[in-house]
Amino acid sequence: MLATWLYVSTSTLGQNADDEIASIWSIARVRNPELGLTGVLLFSGLHFAQFLEGSDAELKRMKTSICRDKRHTGLLTLQTHPTEQRRYARWALAYAGRATAIDRVLSDALRGHDGRELLDYMDRFVADIC
Ligand SMILES: Cc1cc2nc3c(=O)[nH]c(=O)nc-3n(C[C@H](O)[C@H](O)[C@H](O)COP(=O)(O)O)c2cc1C
């Protein structure tokens, strides 16, 4: 059984956001495979949304790192459902750059505490970058 984690958060990044995210992404592309984690990161300029999946212990370690990261705040967990099968098995961390147009989806998830539309969006986003 695999653990999963879907959250949204508010960015604290300023003008250097794209550089910071490039740095997060380059760390994730090494560290996520080492920990057996796969997932997706979305960034709208104002908010982050991330889905991660892997073993319970390794996901907990990553949660600890991400939760104390000062590059975002107000982190809201939307889902932590256990699963048999990976959703994003091909991706250490799928990310396709800042996407301002999706801020409505991220803001709605933050307000409505509901991750369903967000996961559908992530599925479509990953299908597009395949
Ligand atoms: C929104 C966001 C998502 C992140 N996602 C990952 C990730 O998937 N993998 C990763 O290794 N680090 C990720 N990081 C960076 C970690 O928070 C942390 O800085 C990094 O893993 C180094 O861990 P450490 O501070 O415990 O040494 C993310 C940071 C932010 C702000």
The ligand as an SDF file (V2000), in Angstrom:
LIG
                    3D

 31 33  0  0  0  0  0  0  0  0999 V2000
    6.0630   23.9350   -2.8270 C   0  0  0  0  0  0  0  0  0  0  0  0
    7.3110   23.1270   -2.5530 C   0  0  0  0  0  0  0  0  0  0  0  0
    7.3900   21.8370   -3.0410 C   0  0  0  0  0  0  0  0  0  0  0  0
    8.5450   21.0820   -2.8240 C   0  0  0  0  0  0  0  0  0  0  0  0
    8.6130   19.8090   -3.3120 N   0  0  0  0  0  0  0  0  0  0  0  0
    9.7230   19.0780   -3.1150 C   0  0  0  0  0  0  0  0  0  0  0  0
    9.8190   17.7470   -3.6050 C   0  0  0  0  0  0  0  0  0  0  0  0
    8.9050   17.1950   -4.2270 O   0  0  0  0  0  0  0  0  0  0  0  0
   10.9940   17.0800   -3.3860 N   0  0  0  0  0  0  0  0  0  0  0  0
   12.0430   17.6380   -2.7180 C   0  0  0  0  0  0  0  0  0  0  0  0
   13.0740   16.9880   -2.5730 O   0  0  0  0  0  0  0  0  0  0  0  0
   11.9630   18.8930   -2.2260 N   0  0  0  0  0  0  0  0  0  0  0  0
   10.8350   19.6260   -2.4110 C   0  0  0  0  0  0  0  0  0  0  0  0
   10.7720   20.8910   -1.9080 N   0  0  0  0  0  0  0  0  0  0  0  0
   11.9390   21.4250   -1.1820 C   0  0  0  0  0  0  0  0  0  0  0  0
   11.9270   20.9410    0.2550 C   0  0  0  0  0  0  0  0  0  0  0  0
   11.0060   21.7190    1.0110 O   0  0  0  0  0  0  0  0  0  0  0  0
   13.3370   21.0250    0.9080 C   0  0  0  0  0  0  0  0  0  0  0  0
   13.8170   22.3390    0.8200 O   0  0  0  0  0  0  0  0  0  0  0  0
   14.3370   20.1030    0.2390 C   0  0  0  0  0  0  0  0  0  0  0  0
   13.7960   18.8270   -0.0230 O   0  0  0  0  0  0  0  0  0  0  0  0
   15.5870   19.9360    1.1560 C   0  0  0  0  0  0  0  0  0  0  0  0
   15.2010   19.2660    2.3240 O   0  0  0  0  0  0  0  0  0  0  0  0
   15.7690   19.6250    3.7880 P   0  0  0  0  0  0  0  0  0  0  0  0
   15.5120   21.0990    3.9810 O   0  0  0  0  0  0  0  0  0  0  0  0
   14.9900   18.7750    4.7390 O   0  0  0  0  0  0  0  0  0  0  0  0
   17.2260   19.2870    3.7050 O   0  0  0  0  0  0  0  0  0  0  0  0
    9.6240   21.6480   -2.1000 C   0  0  0  0  0  0  0  0  0  0  0  0
    9.5090   22.9490   -1.6050 C   0  0  0  0  0  0  0  0  0  0  0  0
    8.3700   23.6870   -1.8190 C   0  0  0  0  0  0  0  0  0  0  0  0
    8.2710   25.0940   -1.2950 C   0  0  0  0  0  0  0  0  0  0  0  0
  1  2  1  0
  2  3  1  0
  2 30  2  0
  3  4  2  0
  4  5  1  0
  4 28  1  0
  5  6  2  0
  6  7  1  0
  6 13  1  0
  7  8  2  0
  7  9  1  0
  9 10  1  0
 10 11  2  0
 10 12  1  0
 12 13  2  0
 13 14  1  0
 14 15  1  0
 14 28  1  0
 15 16  1  0
 16 17  1  0
 16 18  1  0
 18 19  1  0
 18 20  1  0
 20 21  1  0
 20 22  1  0
 22 23  1  0
 23 24  1  0
 24 25  2  0
 24 26  1  0
 24 27  1  0
 28 29  2  0
 29 30  1  0
 30 31  1  0
M  END
$$$$
